[in-house]
Amino acid sequence: MRVRLDVNVLDYLLIALYFATVIGIGFAARSRISTSLDFFLAGRGLPAWVTGLAFVSANLGAIEILGMAANGAQYGAMTVHYYWIGAVPAMVFLGIVMMPFYYRSRVRSVPEFLRRRFNGATQLLNAITFAVAQILIAGVNLYALALVMEALLGWPLPVSVVISAMIVLTYITLGGLSSAIYNEVLQFFVILAGLIPLTVLGLMKVGGITGLFDRVRQSTLGEGGLHSWAGMGTGENPMQAHWIGIVFGLGFVLSFGYWTTNFAEVQRALSARNTNAARMTPIIAAFPKIFIPLVTVLPGMIALVLFSDLGRGQAYNNAIPLLMRDLLPNGVLGVAVTGLLASFMAGMAANISGFNTVFTNDIWQAHLVRDRDDDYYVRVGRIATVVGVAMGVGTAFIAAGYSNIMNYLQALFSFFNAPLFATFIVGLFWRRMTPWAGFWGLLAGTLAAFASYILYKSGYVDFGTELNASFWGAGLAFAVDVVVSVVVTLVTTQKPQEELRGLVYGLSDVTIEDDALAGDARWYRSPVLLGTGALVLAAVMYGVII
């Protein structure tokens, strides 16, 4: 069922102003690009607060806005697991433990790190799977963006997809990562400006928090829709999930796999000006991440009690557009639509900038065309951007087949991120792990995740829900990857210790100079102190809806 928004001239003016600003930032960033480092990693010169906001904004795409609101409507308060156990601990771990290895090794991407730790085959396998994943996820963001354009203008979905893709393509091709990051900072504030009024008006409509809770109890979710951990021992909850699946599948494998190895996110931290700024990037991002459920999950629950056909004749993905249609006056509606457009553009820009970097550096330059001049690889990066967006247009129609795009996204994460995390974490802490163990473990884990999902979809295994299937599939992929890595390590030759310096825990590279800046020793720039604060705050939030 289509959702049509009643926009007027004021709304269109606000949207047009935003698009003009986005393109203007692209042109401004273009003048600063002289090397491939500028194009792919913003010259490694950005302060932590910029990269931190870009880090969280890059993730604040369709996954957060439509996907988490859809989850809020379908599963209720249990959706907060994606934030407080499914994001914050992994973001803190990335900042404190893993960013020093990424940043100080001076790699340009996660696959390049895998080449140095293992071998070229592992790099190529990860580069290919990452590139495929980013195109598929870009399609999700593009589909969500097109849904809003369709609701806004009444255009058919195919037209909306193509027009939306052209907007994102323009500013990334012009300014590379610098353009994407500065736009993501702007988009972070625009997104909040759109979602906060929507949430406030929604709560007023249902009689505040107390009124919402009363109406959720009377909905299809029942009392279980108001709790995060209740019924986890038996699986009797709206998500039909067991605490093992949540803690191990989501909280460990999926979460750590996504946040610590997904180059679309790590790339923002790699663009920071020094090691401490790189470490602070995901930790700064963790604080707003803790509170984002208030403007994503909560509106989804509000939509559930206001629209009786949600999840029946009306797709869960339409929870936010339906609220916008019925609650927001003109002017505020324009800001909200702009916020939605900004979120989807931020998400897709992260996917495409990650894709063009990995394709250019880890596939084209590393394995196909070596030793060309720097300008050549910048041109290849721009061409890869165009090709990536074009392929994203195609994959947008895959996402269109899912009533809840979050189910689709979690399946993708279990395929690609969970086995990569296993390979990465074992290789980081176990120096004995051999180059070919990295390759075969990653391949086996990926295939195991696919096999688990196929068995579920074909009815041979019953996991209850799509999300629960992703949790268990991710856990299986992780376990298979670790077992295969250990077995292959026992029958193959390890790398010399000197080649592993700076790449594994306990073997520092003494040739790397200290890059600390004045003020890095102050308490408010301490990754450990602020990271601990983020973990405590997330635990406190759980205490509210245990």
Salt bridges, closest charged atoms under 4 A:
GLU64 OE2 - LYS289 NZ 2.44
GLU112 OE1 - ARG108 NE 3.20
GLU150 OE2 - ARG2 NE 3.45
GLU184 OE2 - ARG268 NH2 2.67
ASP214 OD1 - ARG217 NH1 3.12
GLU223 OE1 - ARG217 NE 2.76
GLU223 OE2 - HIS227 NE2 2.71
ASP326 OD1 - ARG325 NE 2.70
GLU466 OE2 - LYS457 NZ 2.69
GLU498 OE2 - ARG501 NE 3.22
ASP520 OD1 - ARG525 NH1 3.29
